[in-house]
Amino acid sequence: MEFLSKVKIKLLNSEAKIPAKATPNSSGFDLFSTEELIIEKHKFKLISTGISIEMERGVEAQVRSRSGLAIKHGIAVLNSPGTIDCDYRGEVKVVLINHSDCDFTIEKGMRIAQMVFSKVVDADFQVVSELSDTQRGEGGFGSTGFK
């Protein structure tokens, strides 16, 4: 397994926890809530994790839903994946949405999302008058079938 350079972490309060993998081969690091609150049915809330991070240039952190919360309770990251840029130094917060028909309680210390690190590829845009032809062409949503 390849390791990135160290990710610096600042714990912002006594409730904060260092993100952790559930198993050694997990892709994501669990993020934990530092507050207790209720997400009403069909509503969303911004949840504090109590951490700030610093990554090297060319690395991003993506905040994703936890599958267990999604399948059991209809709780998901609203802007999934949320992006944390390498130059951001504020608190890592998670926007959770409750898709279910019941209110859901977030407890302090609860695993609310996962954070996956990824390398970033920069782009050099070149303006052209034509693009190469492909079999798909301009076919968009659903153009390759639904099966």
N, C-alpha and C positions, 0 to 999 in steps of 0.2 A: 504494500500500500504506500502510495506517495504521500508525503507530508508537505504542507505548505510551510512557509516560515511561521514563526510564532504569531498568534493572534493575541494582542494585548487586551486585557479586560479590566474594567474599572467597576467595582461593586458600589452602587450609588446609595444603598441603604442596608440596614441589618437584615432585611427580608430577602435580599438578592441572593441568587444561587448561580454558580458557574454552570453554563450549559453542559449537558452530559449525554453521552450515547447510551441507549437502552441496552445494546449488546455491542461487543467489540467490532462487529461488521456492519453496524448501522451506518447509513449514509448521513443521517441528520443528527444534530445535537438538540436535545429537548430544551425548550425555553420554558421558564417557570413564572407564574404570576406572583407579584408581590402584593396583591390586593385581593380583597374579597368583594364581589359584586354580583349582581344579577343581570344577565342578558335576557331581556324580555323576548318572547316569541316574535319572530320575524323582524327583529331589531339587531343593531350592531353596536359594539362598544370598543373603545381603545383601551387596551390592557397594558399596564406597566410591567416590565420585567426587572427593573432595577439595575440594569447593566448598560454600559457603553463599551464599544469595542474599537480597536484600531487594527486594520489590516494593511498589508503592503499594497503598493500600487499594482493594478492588474488583477486584483482579487475582489470579488463581491460576495456578500452573504445573501442567500435567498431564504425568506421566511415562508414556510409551507404549512398546510394543514396537517394535523395528526389524524391518521386514518381511523383510529379508535373513537375519537371524539366525533368524527364525521359520521361514521356508520351507526354508532350507538345513540348519538344525541343530536345529529344534524348541525354540529358546530364546525365552522370552517373559517379559514383566513379569507377575508373579503377580497383583498387585492392579491390573491395568490398567483404566482409567488410575489411577495413583497421584496423589494430590493433594498439592501443596505450597501451604499457606495463606500469605497475605501476612504473617502475624505470626510465622511459623516462622523461626528463625535458626540452626538446627542444620545439620549436614552433610546435603547431598542424597545419599541412598543409594537404591539400586535393588534390589528383590527380584526376582531372576531365577529362573525355573523351567526345568528341563531335561525336556521332554516326550519326548525321544528314548530309544532303547535303548542309547546310548553316552554315556560320560562326555564332558564338554566343558570345554576349558581356556579360561579368561578370562585374557588377557594385559594387562599394564600398557599403557595408552594405547589399548586397544581401544574402539571405539564400541559401547556396550552397550544404549543406549536413546535415546529422543528426548524432548525437553521442549517442550511446546506451551503458549503463554500464552493465557489466555482471560479475558474480563471475567466478573465474578460478579454475578448478579442476586439481590438479597435478596428475601425473601418475608414477607408479612404474612398469617399464617393467620387465617381467619375461620371460626369454627365455625357450621355450618348443619345443618338437619335433613334436607335433600334436596339432591341435585345434579341438574343438567340432564340430560335424556335425550339419548342419541346413538344412532346406528345400531349401533355396536359394543356399547354398554352395558357390562356387566361381563365381556365375553369377554376372557379372558387369553391365556396362552401358547398359540400355535397356532390361536387362534380365527379368524384371518383367512386361514388356509390355509398350506400349506407350499410352494407354488410361487412 
